Amino acid sequence: MNYALLLEPVLQFLRCRTPQAWIDEARKPENLTLLLTDHLVCELKAAQTAVWLIRKYVADKPSGDAILAWLKPYENFIFREDGDSNFINAHKNLTKSIIVRNELPWADDLVEKMVLLIKEELHHFYQVWEIMQSRGLVYQKITSSRYAKSLLREVTTHEPDTLVDKLICGAYIEARSCERFASLAPYLDSELEKFYISLLRSEARHYQDYLALAAQISPKDIAPRVKAIGETERQLITEPDNELRFHSGVPAF
């Protein structure tokens, strides 16, 4: 795989690179459990976002309820610390087809892209959990980063702009994940380096899918919103941050 070629559009989309100060902090062995824990949570949150978009905008109620159930084993583990979660069996059950309740021209595209994203993010969740298990790292709840919440504050409150802005936010989150995996990988041990490199292709596609949906749905040029939300994203990455998380800013502790 030509990683430089794959990353080129991601880096052009983002308005800044990850500061070296974040990499220096994130690569410390004593921060590995924290970083992997936050990564685990981020994979679930990405799947939750995609499920929410399908249920909110296109799926009929039985389909929406079925895909909501996909998340239960993962949510039980993260939020209720239920250690008896069979993720392999749960992943095999991600087979429900989605019945679209309306005739919006973009509904089928949204379902197709988001269902693929959900399946991939939940698979990545399992991979991170498996790495933690193999290293004897115990999952414990941590606080959320400011990143996603702060991005979503930029979302317009009327449709279809609300949906478009949420999709643009999703594009930035996925693009930043891709860039961070690539930035951090060379500083990690060989197993983790290989794992993070293996995620680049899907994360790069996820950002492109979000952005393509935003452009398809919006009745106007999305460039101004991409620029405005991108500026907020840049600030969150480059400004001081009191917590280390996968999408946190410059360490200020």
VMD Tcl script that draws the C-alpha trace (Angstrom):
set ca {
  {0.00 0.00 0.00}
  {1.24 3.50 -0.86}
  {0.56 5.20 2.45}
  {1.80 8.59 1.32}
  {-0.63 8.56 -1.59}
  {-3.48 7.42 0.66}
  {-2.75 10.13 3.23}
  {-2.31 12.97 0.75}
  {-6.03 13.92 0.45}
  {-6.48 13.49 4.22}
  {-3.68 15.95 4.93}
  {-5.04 18.38 2.36}
  {-8.46 18.20 4.00}
  {-7.24 18.77 7.55}
  {-6.11 22.29 8.40}
  {-3.16 21.22 10.52}
  {-0.96 18.25 11.36}
  {-0.79 16.68 14.79}
  {1.65 18.67 16.94}
  {4.82 16.82 17.90}
  {4.09 17.57 21.56}
  {0.99 15.33 21.37}
  {2.97 12.51 19.74}
  {5.72 12.78 22.38}
  {3.14 12.41 25.16}
  {1.04 9.73 23.47}
  {4.03 7.49 22.74}
  {5.06 7.20 26.42}
  {4.65 3.60 27.67}
  {2.84 4.79 30.80}
  {0.10 6.29 28.59}
  {-0.54 3.16 26.53}
  {-3.50 1.91 28.57}
  {-5.15 5.33 28.49}
  {-4.61 5.68 24.75}
  {-5.95 2.23 23.88}
  {-8.91 2.72 26.22}
  {-9.83 5.97 24.52}
  {-9.34 4.38 21.11}
  {-11.72 1.59 22.14}
  {-14.36 4.13 23.17}
  {-13.84 6.17 19.98}
  {-14.58 3.13 17.81}
  {-17.88 2.60 19.60}
  {-18.78 6.29 19.36}
  {-18.11 6.24 15.62}
  {-20.47 3.28 15.24}
  {-23.07 4.99 17.44}
  {-22.97 8.10 15.26}
  {-23.58 6.06 12.11}
  {-26.44 4.15 13.75}
  {-28.00 7.43 14.87}
  {-27.83 8.87 11.34}
  {-29.55 5.82 9.85}
  {-32.27 5.73 12.51}
  {-32.87 9.49 12.50}
  {-33.05 10.08 8.78}
  {-33.82 6.99 6.73}
  {-34.67 3.67 8.43}
  {-38.10 2.40 9.33}
  {-38.61 1.64 13.04}
  {-38.05 -2.16 12.97}
  {-34.81 -1.68 11.00}
  {-33.73 1.12 13.30}
  {-34.38 -0.98 16.38}
  {-32.46 -3.89 14.86}
  {-29.31 -1.90 14.16}
  {-29.54 -0.25 17.57}
  {-29.34 -3.75 19.03}
  {-26.05 -4.28 17.18}
  {-24.40 -1.90 19.63}
  {-25.67 -3.45 22.87}
  {-22.78 -5.87 23.63}
  {-20.25 -3.11 23.00}
  {-22.19 -0.50 24.99}
  {-22.64 -2.93 27.87}
  {-18.91 -3.45 28.01}
  {-18.00 0.26 27.84}
  {-20.72 1.85 29.94}
  {-21.69 -0.96 32.31}
  {-18.28 -2.64 32.42}
  {-19.85 -5.98 31.57}
  {-16.86 -8.23 31.01}
  {-18.94 -11.10 29.63}
  {-19.30 -9.72 26.11}
  {-18.94 -12.13 23.20}
  {-17.77 -9.70 20.52}
  {-17.05 -12.38 17.92}
  {-20.60 -13.71 18.10}
  {-22.00 -10.17 18.22}
  {-20.16 -9.28 15.03}
  {-21.60 -12.30 13.22}
  {-25.10 -10.96 13.93}
  {-24.58 -7.69 12.03}
  {-26.68 -8.92 9.13}
  {-30.01 -7.08 9.28}
  {-30.94 -5.34 6.03}
  {-32.24 -1.81 6.41}
  {-35.66 -0.87 5.07}
  {-35.69 2.78 3.98}
  {-38.85 4.60 5.06}
  {-38.69 7.46 2.54}
  {-37.76 8.22 -1.05}
  {-34.95 10.71 -0.46}
  {-32.49 10.39 -3.34}
  {-29.54 9.94 -0.96}
  {-31.16 7.51 1.50}
  {-29.74 4.32 -0.01}
  {-26.25 5.82 -0.22}
  {-26.36 6.88 3.41}
  {-27.46 3.41 4.51}
  {-24.82 1.64 2.41}
  {-21.95 3.83 3.61}
  {-23.01 3.93 7.26}
  {-23.69 0.19 7.57}
  {-20.20 -0.53 6.23}
  {-18.75 2.03 8.64}
  {-20.60 0.48 11.61}
  {-19.32 -3.00 10.80}
  {-15.75 -1.78 10.36}
  {-15.71 0.35 13.52}
  {-17.09 -2.49 15.64}
  {-14.48 -4.81 14.16}
  {-11.79 -2.27 15.08}
  {-13.30 -2.12 18.59}
  {-12.77 -5.86 18.90}
  {-9.21 -5.59 17.59}
  {-8.30 -2.93 20.18}
  {-9.94 -4.97 22.94}
  {-7.99 -8.05 21.80}
  {-4.70 -6.11 21.96}
  {-5.56 -4.92 25.47}
  {-6.41 -8.47 26.50}
  {-3.15 -9.85 25.13}
  {-1.18 -7.26 27.11}
  {-3.09 -7.67 30.33}
  {-4.48 -4.13 30.15}
  {-7.71 -3.80 32.11}
  {-10.50 -1.59 30.79}
  {-11.63 1.17 33.14}
  {-13.96 4.05 32.39}
  {-12.37 7.37 31.47}
  {-13.80 10.81 30.82}
  {-14.60 11.87 27.27}
  {-12.39 14.31 25.44}
  {-13.63 17.78 24.56}
  {-13.05 17.16 20.85}
  {-16.29 15.72 19.43}
  {-18.55 17.76 21.71}
  {-16.78 20.96 20.73}
  {-17.01 20.13 17.03}
  {-20.74 19.42 17.31}
  {-21.34 22.83 18.86}
  {-20.73 24.17 15.34}
  {-23.71 22.26 13.93}
  {-26.53 24.41 12.52}
  {-29.94 23.86 14.12}
  {-32.17 23.61 11.04}
  {-32.42 20.96 8.36}
  {-30.97 19.98 6.00}
  {-28.03 22.02 7.31}
  {-28.03 20.09 10.59}
  {-27.47 16.79 8.79}
  {-24.90 18.30 6.45}
  {-22.92 19.79 9.34}
  {-23.02 16.52 11.27}
  {-21.65 14.71 8.23}
  {-18.86 17.29 7.88}
  {-18.02 16.85 11.56}
  {-17.91 13.10 10.95}
  {-15.53 13.66 8.06}
  {-13.15 15.64 10.27}
  {-13.24 13.07 13.07}
  {-12.43 10.23 10.68}
  {-9.75 12.20 8.86}
  {-8.09 13.16 12.13}
  {-8.18 9.55 13.30}
  {-6.47 8.52 10.08}
  {-3.82 11.22 10.43}
  {-3.17 10.35 14.08}
  {-2.81 6.65 13.36}
  {-0.21 7.46 10.72}
  {1.56 10.04 12.90}
  {1.80 7.82 15.98}
  {2.49 4.44 14.36}
  {6.27 4.90 13.77}
  {6.81 5.58 17.49}
  {5.09 2.41 18.74}
  {6.18 -1.21 19.06}
  {5.94 -3.35 15.95}
  {2.56 -4.91 16.80}
  {0.86 -1.58 17.43}
  {2.58 0.06 14.46}
  {1.29 -2.67 12.16}
  {-2.19 -2.40 13.65}
  {-2.48 1.37 13.27}
  {-1.14 1.26 9.72}
  {-3.76 -1.39 8.93}
  {-6.53 1.08 9.89}
  {-5.51 3.84 7.49}
  {-7.39 2.69 4.42}
  {-10.78 2.36 6.11}
  {-10.42 5.61 8.06}
  {-9.49 7.49 4.89}
  {-12.53 6.06 3.12}
  {-14.81 6.93 6.04}
  {-13.89 10.61 5.86}
  {-14.46 10.61 2.11}
  {-17.84 8.89 2.51}
  {-19.00 11.46 5.07}
  {-17.88 14.34 2.90}
  {-19.45 12.89 -0.25}
  {-22.79 12.45 1.55}
  {-22.66 16.03 2.84}
  {-22.09 17.34 -0.70}
  {-24.85 15.12 -2.09}
  {-27.44 16.16 0.51}
  {-26.70 19.87 0.74}
  {-28.65 22.15 -1.63}
  {-25.70 24.56 -1.65}
  {-21.92 24.50 -1.79}
  {-20.57 22.94 1.41}
  {-17.14 24.61 1.13}
  {-17.93 27.44 3.61}
  {-19.13 24.97 6.24}
  {-16.16 22.68 5.64}
  {-13.88 25.67 6.18}
  {-15.67 26.90 9.33}
  {-15.85 23.49 11.00}
  {-12.29 22.80 9.92}
  {-11.09 25.93 11.69}
  {-12.73 24.77 14.92}
  {-11.11 21.36 14.47}
  {-7.71 23.00 13.95}
  {-8.08 24.98 17.15}
  {-9.00 21.88 19.14}
  {-5.89 20.09 17.88}
  {-3.39 22.93 18.29}
  {-4.57 24.62 21.49}
  {-3.58 23.49 25.02}
  {-5.53 20.57 26.45}
  {-5.62 19.36 30.05}
  {-6.25 15.70 29.14}
  {-4.51 13.23 26.88}
  {-6.96 11.54 24.57}
  {-6.76 10.24 21.02}
  {-8.16 13.49 19.65}
  {-6.85 15.87 22.29}
  {-4.89 19.07 21.74}
  {-1.39 20.07 22.83}
  {-0.67 18.60 26.30}
  {-0.84 21.27 29.00}
  {-0.13 19.11 32.05}
}
mol new
graphics top color blue
foreach p $ca { graphics top sphere $p radius 0.5 }
foreach p [lrange $ca 0 end-1] q [lrange $ca 1 end] { graphics top cylinder $p $q radius 0.2 }
display resetview
